[in-house]
Amino acid sequence: MSRRFAHAALLLIALGGCANLDPYASTPIAAHLERDDVVGYCARLFADIDRRIDSLAVRDAEATRIPGFPYQRVNRFSAALANRALGELQKQAWRTQLHQLDQAARATELANAELSVDDLPRCRSLLAAADTAAFDELRSRAKVPDNYSIALRAVGLYPLTRLPFAAGISIWHAATREVFSMPIDVLRVRGRLQRYAHVHSATETLAPAVVDSLGVPKWPPAAMAALFERHAPVLEIDVAAAYDRPGALTLDADDRVSVDTTMAVGYTRLTHAMIGGLIYPQLVYTFWFSERPQSHPFDLLAGRLDAVVWRVTLDHAGGAIVYDSMHACGCYHSFFPTEKVRARDLPDTLDEGLFVPQPAPSARLNEKIVLRIESGTHYLQRVYIDAAVHKTNAVSYLLREERALTTLKRRNGSTRSAYGEDALIAGSERAERWFFWPMGIESAGQMRQWGHHATAFVGRRHFDDPLLFDAYFEVRPLQNGVPSTLQLP
């Protein structure tokens, strides 16, 4: 037995070392650091800034720096696009995505470090030009680390311990289906039902998306804003206490992440899915709550902060084809497909797969999707359509970009991210982490940053995986292939 644990300890150390590889140790950046020219200056500038960011512990964890190319970053969507970058126009479009990811991350890091460096855009361009011939190396290294720990699963005897977890997941699925099958007027109400809505009166017909050289659909900024407004869900929450009111993430007097319920906010993000070779835009909405309260003294799932994440996958005309949801811990991942998609026939395995509590209705232009949310747990209980949002006594909520959470204002005027360098929100830990670690998820139940949501305890699944929907769904024939309304460049 002692030999097994010694081997496991060595494995943990080895994997920990791999996770902390210096992105400046690989070529071509390692060679650039030795150059006595402007490229060498730029390489050393990035290295110096990164050392400063690491010393201040303000690293933004959302996108991954690429070994040998640390002036560029990659997420799962850009990694999935790498094989599409064949011609020069496509290669440039793909590199632009990597540049933009680094620009966004460094804007956060520099703000939180209270640094100002004007030369970074010029240096990024100079380094990219110097590394043009190393494109194949860039493409091969543009990978995102898995959010599952092989070491934890090995030490936790995952092949055996996954069996009771799989049974528990099946029980939760059955209980959730039972709730969704109940008439909505018999669902238990602990407090009073309160609606929250981002109400707008837009009735415009949007032009279809135009795809770029990589096949990514694009709308102008004003059209994207209109889409986020159109598809913003109505929350129908059983409000029994302050913990059921959605609010704005903020920092309190003790510099802890907290929720200001005097202002209702939905945080937004644009992502993409790849289904049947086409790329579909996705609108993500996140609603934060101050806590998940204890339902009993031994409640492992209770703790500070909670959030419901709602995602809308669109066709190129801006209509919803499938919805899905999770909590910001990566828990409770559920899908709500419309009639525009068909579920694939999937093998019967222990792994967590496609879970559909109910199909979703299709909302017309003047209708809104309503999410019925349980008090305390903030579980979804129903998804339905309502055309009378303007006539209801709904609290209005604002829409804000989710990246704003990486530069929250402190009381002293400086900023910091809601998330740590480990992508977790400190203080939102759950007691379940002491029991669920054999499934390989670090601090299960804790709120975490985009790009770090492992959503299956049994098996492997990431919420931001652009290929996830292709594994579960196919778009029905009338929408398959290139839509007749799609405008090609």
Secondary structure, DSSP 4 states (H G I P E B T S, - for coil): -HHHHHHHHHHHHHHHHHHT--TTSSTTHHHHTT-SSHHHHHHHHHHHHHHHHHHTT----SSEEETTEEEEEE-HHHHHHGGG--SHHHHHHHHHHHHHHHHHHHHHHHHHHT---TTHHHHHHHHHHHTGGGHHHHHHH-----SS-HHHHHHTTHHHHHHHHHHHHHHHHHHHHHHHHS-GGGS--SSEEEEEE------PPPPPPEE-TTS-EE--HHHHHHHHHHHPPEEEEEESSGGGS-BEEEE-TTS-EEEETTS-EEEEEEEEEEETTEEEEEEEEEEEEEEE--SSTT-TT-EEEEEEEEEEEE-TTS-EEEEEEEETTS-S-EEEE-TTEEEPP----SS-----SSPPPPP-TT-EEEEEE-TTT--EEEEEEES-GGGS-PEE-EEEEGGGGGSEEPTTS-EE-SS-TTSB-TT---TTHHHHGGGS-TTTT--B-TT--B--SSS--BTT-TTHHHHHEEE-TTTSSS-TTPBP-
